[in-house]
Amino acid sequence: QISKAEFQVAKTLWEIHTQVHIAYASISAGYDLFTLAKERLKFYKSLAEIAQKRYESGVIAKIELDRANMELLAVENSLDAFDGNLKKAKIDFNHILGNESDIEVKVKEALELKPQVMTQEYEPLKNILEEALNKRLELAILERDFGITRAQLKKAKWERLPSLYVEGGPAKPSFRDNIWGPYVGGSFELPVFNRKQGEIAQANANLHFLEEQKDRIQHDIRIEVANALKDLEVKERQVYRF
């Protein structure tokens, strides 16, 4: 049980570690996107101003001016969305750290967070799955549950056996007799009415449940790894196009 608790603490630390990385990357990317959105807004404002001058000089129709202003409005909405996402990312990051939500966060540029390994450099999916199944702490915790349940089953089976108790020591036949002599006594306990059927049945049911839990966890890990790898491949192609 102590070993299981230690694994649960390690799993919690690993989850916090992952959450902090994700939140930090969201802020870093959010800063860059917000900066690009502001530059994009300046550009579309200049286009709208040019369109206004061209309309006033009779070079373009009113519909062209309206289109330029509509695009400017769309860019302004986009800037507001990026600003909101950045503020939310800061709040989430401060929440994970246990800080007040309005504390300013300074991060590195997103380019410094670029992955150092490309998907094509990873080992085949089969090897990745095996590595994940060997390292994931959910399975290590489950193995400790197996050990605890097997110990409970073994204990219940041992308690069904008869128990012999023997005791001995010096004793006097009566309080008036000053002559001491040896005393040996014993008892024999037969578990006639309590055969531990309930405890044994419960332990066996728990073992069956843990086997199903193991299959479910392994299935979930396989799905997570496959989805994560596909998402990474898609993101890499998008980055390459940009």
N, C-alpha and C positions, 0 to 999 in steps of 0.2 A: 504493500500500500504506500509506503514511503517512496519507493522507486516510481510508482505511478504518479504520485503527487509531484515529484521532481520533473517528470516528463511533461506534466500539465503546465508547470511553471515555465519550462523551456518553450512549450508551444505558444503560451501567451506572449512571451518575449519575442518569439519569431513573428507572430502576427502583428505586434506593435511595430517591430522593425520594418515590416513590409508596408504597413499603413503610413508610416512616416515617410518612407521613400516615395510612395505614390503621391502623398499630399505635397511633398517638396517639389517633385517634378511638375505637378499641376500648377503650382505657383510660378515656377521658373518659365514654363511654357506660356502661362497666362500673361506674364510681363511682356514677353516677346510679341505675343498676338495683339495685346493692347497697344503696344508701341507701333506695330505695323498698321493697325486699324486707324490710329491717329494720323499717320503719314498718308494713308489711303484717303482719309477724309479731306485733308488739305488738297490732295490731287483732284478729287471730285468737286471741291469748291471752286478750284481754278477752272475746271471744265464748265461748271455752271455759269461762272462769270463770263467766260468766253462766249458761251451760247447766248447769254443775255445781250451782249454787245452785238453779236452777229444778227440776232433777231431785231434789235433796234435799228440796225443798218439795213435790214431787209434782205439779208443773205439767206436766212433759213426761215422755215415756217414755224408757227407757234407750237406745233406738235413736237418739233425737235427740241425747243426750249423746255416744254413740259417733260419730255423724256429725260433730259439732263437733270432737271430738278427732282424727278422721281428717283433717279439713280442716287442723287445726293441724299435724299431721305432714307433710302435703303442702307447706304453706308453709315449714316448717323445711327440708325437702328442697330446695325451690326456693331458699331463702337459701344453702344450702351450694353449690348449683350456681352461683349468681351469684358467690359468694365465690371459688370455684375458677376461674371464667372471668376474673375480675378479676386474680387472681394470675398466671394464664397470660398474660394480656395484658401485665402488667408485665414478666414474664420475656422475652416476645417483643420488647418495646420495648427493654429493656436489651441484649438480644442484638444487635439491629440497630445500636445505638449503640456496641457493643463494651464495655459495662459489665458489672460483676458482676451476677448475676441478682437479688440481694437488695437492690439499691439502690432506695430509695424514689423514686417518680416523682410529681411534682406537675403537674397538668394543669388546664386551664380547664374550666368547666362545658360540658356538651354543647350547651347552647343557643347558645353562642358559635360553635359549629362548624356551625351550620345553613347549608345551601346558600343562596346569594343569588339563584340563578336557578332558576325552576321549569321543569318539562319543557315546558309549553305555550309558554314563551318561547323555546325553542330553535328554530333554523331547521329546515326539513324534513329528514327522515332522509337524503335524497339528498345535501344539502349537508354534513351532518355526516360522512357517509362519505367524500366527496371531501376534506374537511379532514383527516380521519384518515389517508387514503392519502397526502396530501401531506406530513404532518408526522411520520409514524412513521419512526423511525430504522432499523428493520429493512429497509425498502425503500431507504433511502439507502446502507446497508452493501451491500445486494445490487447496487446500481448500481456501486459501486466494484469489486465482484467481476467484474461485466461488463467494466469497463474494464481490469482486470488480465488477464483471460482474452483479451480482444481484442488486447492488447499482446503477449501470449505467442504468439498465433496469427500476428500480423504479423511478429514476430521470427523465428519458425520458417520462414515463407514467404520472408523475405529471405535466410535462411541457405541456401536451396536454390540461390540464384543463384551463378554463378562469381565468384571473388574474385581481383582483380589486385593484386599487391603490387609496388611500384617503390621502389628505394633507390639512392642515389648518394652520391658524396663523393670526396675525394682518395685516391689509391692509388699505390704503387710497384710496378713490374713484378716486382722481386725485392728481397731485402734487401741485395744488393750494389749495386743501382742507386740512386743518390741523386736521380734525376730523378722528380719527382712528376707525376702526370697525373690527369685526371678518370676516375672510375669510375661506371658506371651499370649496375645489374642489376635484374632483375625475375623474378617468378614468377607462375604462373597456376594457381589452385586450382579443380579441378572436383569438386563434390560428387557423385561417381558412385555410391558405395555408400551414403552417408548422405543420403537425400533428405528427411529430417525427416518421414517419413510418420507415425511414431509420435507425435511432438509435435503435428503438425497434427491427427491424429485425436483425440488426447486433448483438445486445446483445443476442437475442435468438439463433442465429447461434453460437455465442461464447460459450454459455452454452452447446449446443449440442456437440461442439468440445471438451470442457473440460470433458464431460461425456466419450467420446471416449478415451481421453487422460488418464483418471483415469483407465479405463479398461486396457489400454496398459501398464501403469506403474505397476498396480497390477500383471498383467501377467508376466512382466519382473522380478519383485521381486520374484515371486514364482519360476521362472526358476533359478534365481541366487541362491536362498536358496537351492533348490534341488541339483543343480550342486555343490555348495560349500560343502554340506554335503557329497555327494558321493566322491568328491575329498579328503576330510578329511579322510573318511573311507579307501580309497585306500592307502593314504600316511601312515596311521597308520599300515596297514598290511605290507607295505614295510619296515617300521622302525622295526617292530617286527621280520621280517625275517632277516634283517641285524644284 
